[in-house]
Amino acid sequence: MTADASDYRARLAALLEGVRPRLVDPNSLTFKNVFGAVASYEKGCIFASCSAFGVALRLPLQALERVLAQDSEGPLRYFQKGHVKKQYAVLPQRLLDDGARFQSLVDESVAYVMR
């Protein structure tokens, strides 16, 4: 059985609620289907995405470079041979399991897109 958009939405919502429960407020956070993935928007600005590739966050350049160098599965591609989404890093499961680190990255991501 393959995952679908509702599975991706549930996974992303659970991860976000685990580190920032107030963020998962239906008045500000929305989820939309994007290229077979589910994207999370805070007040209309996309900051996270989830699909078969895993979970990716949109990050400011300095944080993105740090994550790509140390902690990432690589840059986001919605399709195997698709173009690279330049502001996104796919996070490994070990980073998603590290609540403090993941929370810090979510905070950086939301602050970045809300600027």
Secondary structure as GFF3:
##gff-version 3
##sequence-region A 1 115
A	DSSP	alpha_helix	5	19	.	.	.	ID=ss1
A	DSSP	three_ten_helix	21	23	.	.	.	ID=ss2
A	DSSP	beta_strand	29	34	.	.	.	ID=ss3
A	DSSP	beta_strand	37	42	.	.	.	ID=ss4
A	DSSP	beta_strand	45	51	.	.	.	ID=ss5
A	DSSP	beta_strand	54	58	.	.	.	ID=ss6
A	DSSP	alpha_helix	61	70	.	.	.	ID=ss7
A	DSSP	beta_strand	74	76	.	.	.	ID=ss8
A	DSSP	beta_strand	85	91	.	.	.	ID=ss9
A	DSSP	alpha_helix	93	97	.	.	.	ID=ss10
A	DSSP	alpha_helix	99	114	.	.	.	ID=ss11
###
